Amino acid sequence: TVADGEIIAVSPGNAVITVTTVDQNQTAVCNVSVVNKSEGLVYYENSDGTISVMGYTGSNQVIVVPEFYNNKPITSIYLVDDSTTSCIKTISLSKYISQIWLEIRNIDNIIIDPENPYFVFEDGILYNKEKTSIEYITHIDEREEFTVSDSITRIPSFEGAKALKKIKIGDGISVIEQLQFANCSQLIDVQLGKNVETIS
C-alpha cells in the first residue's frame, strides 16, 4: 500500500515499483523484494556488546538479518559452507553490518540496506563501500573468467573455483595469498598486474 508517498509492505513477495513526476517528465523503476525476518539464525554476543550471526539452522532460501537481537546491534555475520547453510540463496543485511565472512558458494543475491556505510553489492559482487576490496563473488564455481579492476586492492580466495580458466589481476593487487587459487583445476591463464610483488 502507499500512504503519503511511503510504500508499506503487506506480505512477502516481489514487486516492481514505478515512480513518475507530477509533470510526467521523469520516471524511475525499481524491483523490491519483501521477505519475513528469519528464524534459525545463530547469534553470539561479542565482548563489546554487539551481536554476530554465527550460523543458520533453518531451511529458507532467503534470510533476513535483523538490525538488533535482544536490543543489541547485529554488526557482523560469519557463515561457513555446510549442510545447514547450503539452502541459502539470498541474504538481506541491515545498515549496522560492518563485517562479513561468507564461505557459502551458492548465494545468488545479497541485499544491502541503502544506509549501510560499509558495503555495496553490484553485478553479483560484494564490495566494500569504496569499491577497493572484493568481499564476495556470487556463482564463483560457475565463472570461467574473472577480471580484477585496477582499483581493487584486495580479493577473496578463489580456492576450488572449478570452472575458472582465466583470471586477470589488476594493478591494485600487490600480494597473492597462499592457496588463493588452490584447486582451480581448469585455471590455465593468469595475468598478473604490474604491482604484484609477493606470491605466498
Disulfide bonds with the S-S distance in Angstrom:
none
